[in-house]
Amino acid sequence: MLLTLVMYLVLGAAAGIVAGLFGIGGGILIVPVLVFSFSAQGMSADVLTHAAVATSLATIIFTSVSSIKAHHSRGAVRWDLFKPLGVGIAIGAVLGAFTADLLSGPHLQIIIGVFAFLVACQMAFGFTPKGRDSELTTPTLAGAGGFIGWGAAIFGIGGGTLTVPFLTWKKISMQQAVATSAACGLPIAVMGAVTNIYTGWNHENVAPYSLGYIYLPAFAGIVISSSLFAKLGAKWAHSLPGDLLKKIFAAFLFIVSMRFLLANLL
C-alpha cells in the first residue's frame, strides 16, 4: 500500500506540473495513467476505467479551488459568463457521469482514446478555432455548458480543453477564458464525482478502499501532491521551451490514444 501511495504522489506531481505548464487540467494525464496502474494492480476490467474517470474528477475538486482563487485575485474570472455556463455544466456533468456508467470499460476507453488523439493533434499543430463575434446569450452559454459538462464527466477532465476553445471562439480574451474555465472545473468535478459515487456505490467489482467508483488511495496521493507541483509547472512555463514541451506531451497523448484504440478495436 505504501508503494502504491508513493506512485500516486508521483502521478499527482506530474499532473500538477502538466496543468501548470500547459494551462490544461491534469485529468488528461491522470485518467490514462490510472487506467494502466489499476490494470497492473489487478482491478476488475469492468470498473477500472470508470474508477480512473471518477477518481480524476474527485481530485479536480481540490485542485480547481486553488486555481479559482489565483485567477479571481487577478480579476480574470468572468463570473457573468460562469453563472449560465455553470448551470449547464452541472446538469451536463450529471448526465455525463450516468452516460459513462452505461458504457462498458472497453467502449469508455475507446472514447477517451479518441479524445486524447484530438487533444494531441491540437497541441502538436496548434489548431485554434477562428473567432466568431456573436452575442453570448444565457441559452447559448447554458447549452454550451451542458455539452462541456457532459463530455468532461465522460473523459474525467476539468473541461479546460473544451471550455477555453469555446470562449476564445466567442472572442473572449485568452486570460479570461482560462480563468473562467478554471471556475467551470469545480461544478464539473463536484457533480461528476458525486454522481460517480452514486452510480458505483453497489457495484460488485469495485476495489477495496473505494467510495463508489472513486479509488481513495489514488485520490489521496494525487490531491496531496498535484496542487503543490502546479505552482512549479507554472514557474517552468516561463523558462522552458513551451512549443517543444507541448509536442513531447502531444506525443505521449498520441501513444496513449493508440494504446486505448488498438487494444479495444483489434
C-alpha positions as CSV (number, residue, x, y, z in Angstrom):
1,M,0.0,0.0,0.0
2,L,2.9,2.4,0.8
3,L,4.5,1.8,-2.6
4,T,1.1,2.4,-4.3
5,L,0.6,5.6,-2.4
6,V,4.1,6.8,-3.5
7,M,3.2,6.1,-7.1
8,Y,0.0,8.2,-6.8
9,L,2.0,11.0,-5.2
10,V,4.3,11.0,-8.2
11,L,1.3,10.9,-10.6
12,G,-0.2,13.9,-8.7
13,A,3.1,15.8,-9.0
14,A,3.2,15.1,-12.8
15,A,-0.4,16.1,-13.2
16,G,0.2,19.3,-11.3
17,I,3.2,20.1,-13.5
18,V,1.3,19.5,-16.7
19,A,-1.5,21.7,-15.5
20,G,0.8,24.5,-14.6
21,L,2.9,24.2,-17.8
22,F,0.2,24.0,-20.4
23,G,-2.8,25.5,-18.7
24,I,-4.9,22.4,-19.1
25,G,-6.4,20.2,-16.4
26,G,-4.3,17.3,-15.1
27,G,-7.2,14.9,-15.9
28,I,-5.9,14.3,-19.4
29,L,-2.8,12.8,-17.8
30,I,-4.4,11.3,-14.7
31,V,-7.1,9.2,-16.4
32,P,-4.8,7.1,-18.8
33,V,-2.1,6.6,-16.1
34,L,-4.7,5.4,-13.6
35,V,-6.2,3.1,-16.2
36,F,-2.7,1.5,-16.7
37,S,-1.9,1.4,-12.9
38,F,-5.4,0.0,-11.9
39,S,-4.9,-2.7,-14.6
40,A,-1.5,-3.6,-13.2
41,Q,-3.0,-3.8,-9.7
42,G,-5.5,-6.4,-10.9
43,M,-8.6,-4.2,-10.6
44,S,-11.6,-5.6,-12.4
45,A,-11.7,-4.6,-16.1
46,D,-15.4,-4.0,-15.6
47,V,-14.7,-1.0,-13.4
48,L,-11.1,0.2,-13.7
49,T,-11.8,2.8,-16.5
50,H,-14.8,4.1,-14.6
51,A,-12.7,4.3,-11.4
52,A,-10.0,6.2,-13.3
53,V,-12.5,8.7,-14.6
54,A,-14.3,9.1,-11.2
55,T,-11.0,9.4,-9.2
56,S,-9.7,12.0,-11.6
57,L,-12.9,14.1,-11.3
58,A,-12.7,13.9,-7.5
59,T,-9.2,15.2,-7.4
60,I,-10.2,18.2,-9.6
61,I,-12.5,19.4,-6.8
62,F,-9.4,20.3,-4.7
63,T,-7.1,21.5,-7.5
64,S,-9.7,23.7,-9.0
65,V,-10.3,25.6,-5.8
66,S,-6.7,26.9,-5.6
67,S,-6.8,27.7,-9.3
68,I,-10.0,29.7,-8.9
69,K,-8.6,31.7,-6.0
70,A,-5.5,32.6,-8.0
71,H,-7.5,33.7,-11.1
72,H,-10.1,35.6,-9.1
73,S,-7.5,37.6,-7.2
74,R,-6.4,38.9,-10.6
75,G,-9.9,39.8,-11.6
76,A,-9.8,37.5,-14.6
77,V,-12.8,35.3,-14.0
78,R,-15.9,36.4,-16.0
79,W,-18.5,35.5,-13.3
80,D,-21.2,36.9,-15.6
81,L,-20.4,34.1,-18.1
82,F,-19.7,31.5,-15.4
83,K,-23.3,31.6,-14.0
84,P,-25.2,30.4,-17.0
85,L,-22.3,28.2,-18.1
86,G,-22.2,26.7,-14.6
87,V,-25.8,25.8,-14.6
88,G,-25.5,23.9,-17.9
89,I,-22.2,22.3,-16.8
90,A,-23.7,21.0,-13.5
91,I,-26.6,19.3,-15.4
92,G,-24.3,18.1,-18.2
93,A,-21.8,16.6,-15.7
94,V,-24.5,14.5,-14.0
95,L,-25.8,13.3,-17.4
96,G,-22.2,12.6,-18.5
97,A,-21.5,10.5,-15.4
98,F,-24.6,8.5,-15.9
99,T,-23.6,8.1,-19.6
100,A,-20.2,6.8,-18.6
101,D,-21.8,4.3,-16.2
102,L,-23.9,2.9,-19.1
103,L,-20.7,2.3,-21.2
104,S,-18.6,-0.8,-20.9
105,G,-14.9,-0.4,-19.9
106,P,-13.6,-1.0,-23.4
107,H,-16.1,1.4,-25.0
108,L,-15.2,4.1,-22.5
109,Q,-11.5,3.6,-23.3
110,I,-12.2,4.0,-27.0
111,I,-14.0,7.3,-26.4
112,I,-11.1,8.5,-24.1
113,G,-8.6,7.3,-26.8
114,V,-10.3,9.4,-29.5
115,F,-10.4,12.4,-27.2
116,A,-6.7,12.0,-26.3
117,F,-5.9,11.8,-30.0
118,L,-7.8,15.0,-30.8
119,V,-6.0,16.8,-27.9
120,A,-2.7,15.5,-29.1
121,C,-3.3,16.9,-32.6
122,Q,-4.4,20.3,-31.2
123,M,-1.3,20.5,-29.0
124,A,1.1,19.3,-31.7
125,F,-0.2,21.5,-34.6
126,G,-1.8,24.4,-32.6
127,F,-5.2,24.2,-34.1
128,T,-7.3,27.1,-32.9
129,P,-10.9,28.0,-33.8
130,K,-11.4,31.2,-35.7
131,G,-13.1,33.8,-33.6
132,R,-16.8,34.4,-34.1
133,D,-18.2,37.7,-32.9
134,S,-21.7,36.9,-31.7
135,E,-23.8,37.7,-28.6
136,L,-23.3,35.3,-25.7
137,T,-26.9,34.8,-24.6
138,T,-27.9,32.9,-21.5
139,P,-29.4,30.0,-23.5
140,T,-26.2,29.8,-25.6
141,L,-24.0,29.7,-22.6
142,A,-26.2,27.2,-20.7
143,G,-26.4,24.9,-23.8
144,A,-22.6,25.1,-24.3
145,G,-22.1,24.4,-20.6
146,G,-24.3,21.3,-20.8
147,F,-22.3,19.9,-23.7
148,I,-19.0,20.7,-21.9
149,G,-20.1,19.2,-18.6
150,W,-21.4,16.1,-20.3
151,G,-18.1,15.5,-22.2
152,A,-15.9,16.4,-19.3
153,A,-17.6,13.9,-17.0
154,I,-17.1,11.1,-19.5
155,F,-13.5,11.9,-20.1
156,G,-12.7,12.6,-16.4
157,I,-11.3,16.1,-17.0
158,G,-12.0,19.6,-15.7
159,G,-13.2,20.8,-19.1
160,G,-10.5,23.3,-19.9
161,T,-9.7,21.6,-23.2
162,L,-13.4,22.2,-24.2
163,T,-14.2,25.5,-22.3
164,V,-11.2,27.5,-23.4
165,P,-11.6,26.9,-27.2
166,F,-15.4,27.8,-26.9
167,L,-14.8,31.0,-25.1
168,T,-11.9,32.1,-27.3
169,W,-14.1,31.3,-30.3
170,K,-16.6,33.7,-28.9
171,K,-13.9,36.4,-28.8
172,I,-13.2,36.2,-25.0
173,S,-9.6,37.0,-24.2
174,M,-7.3,34.1,-23.5
175,Q,-6.6,35.2,-20.0
176,Q,-10.3,35.5,-19.1
177,A,-11.1,32.3,-21.0
178,V,-8.5,30.3,-19.0
179,A,-9.7,31.9,-15.7
180,T,-13.4,31.3,-16.4
181,S,-12.6,27.7,-17.5
182,A,-10.8,27.1,-14.1
183,A,-14.0,28.2,-12.3
184,C,-16.1,25.9,-14.5
185,G,-13.9,23.0,-13.5
186,L,-15.4,23.0,-10.0
187,P,-19.1,22.2,-10.9
188,I,-17.9,19.6,-13.4
189,A,-15.8,17.9,-10.7
190,V,-18.3,18.1,-7.9
191,M,-21.3,16.9,-9.8
192,G,-19.3,14.3,-11.7
193,A,-17.7,12.9,-8.6
194,V,-21.0,12.8,-6.6
195,T,-22.8,11.1,-9.4
196,N,-19.9,8.5,-9.7
197,I,-20.2,7.8,-6.0
198,Y,-23.9,7.1,-6.6
199,T,-23.6,5.0,-9.7
200,G,-20.7,2.9,-8.4
201,W,-22.0,2.5,-4.8
202,N,-23.3,-1.0,-5.1
203,H,-21.2,-2.3,-7.9
204,E,-19.9,-5.7,-7.0
205,N,-16.5,-5.3,-8.7
206,V,-15.3,-2.0,-7.2
207,A,-11.9,-2.3,-5.4
208,P,-11.5,-2.2,-1.6
209,Y,-11.0,1.4,-0.2
210,S,-13.4,2.8,-2.8
211,L,-16.2,5.3,-2.4
212,G,-18.5,4.4,-5.3
213,Y,-16.2,4.4,-8.3
214,I,-13.6,6.7,-6.6
215,Y,-10.5,4.8,-5.5
216,L,-9.4,6.6,-2.3
217,P,-5.7,5.7,-2.2
218,A,-5.2,7.2,-5.7
219,F,-7.4,10.2,-4.8
220,A,-5.4,10.9,-1.7
221,G,-2.0,10.7,-3.3
222,I,-2.9,12.8,-6.3
223,V,-4.6,15.6,-4.2
224,I,-1.6,15.8,-1.8
225,S,1.0,16.5,-4.5
226,S,-0.8,18.0,-7.5
227,S,-1.6,21.4,-6.1
228,L,2.0,21.9,-4.8
229,F,3.5,20.9,-8.2
230,A,1.1,23.0,-10.2
231,K,3.0,26.1,-8.9
232,L,6.2,24.6,-10.1
233,G,4.7,23.9,-13.5
234,A,3.5,27.5,-13.8
235,K,7.0,28.7,-12.9
236,W,8.6,26.4,-15.5
237,A,6.1,27.7,-18.1
238,H,8.0,30.9,-18.2
239,S,11.5,29.4,-18.6
240,L,11.3,26.2,-20.6
241,P,10.7,25.9,-24.4
242,G,6.9,25.7,-24.4
243,D,6.5,24.6,-28.0
244,L,8.9,21.7,-27.6
245,L,7.2,20.6,-24.4
246,K,3.8,20.7,-26.0
247,K,5.0,18.4,-28.8
248,I,6.5,16.0,-26.3
249,F,3.3,15.8,-24.3
250,A,1.3,15.5,-27.6
251,A,3.4,12.5,-28.5
252,F,2.6,11.0,-25.1
253,L,-1.1,11.5,-25.6
254,F,-0.8,10.1,-29.1
255,I,0.8,6.9,-27.7
256,V,-1.9,6.7,-25.1
257,S,-4.7,7.1,-27.6
258,M,-3.2,4.4,-29.9
259,R,-2.9,2.1,-26.9
260,F,-6.5,2.5,-26.0
261,L,-7.9,2.4,-29.5
262,L,-5.8,-0.6,-30.8
263,A,-6.3,-2.6,-27.6
264,N,-10.1,-2.3,-27.8
265,L,-10.7,-2.2,-31.6
266,L,-8.4,-5.1,-32.7
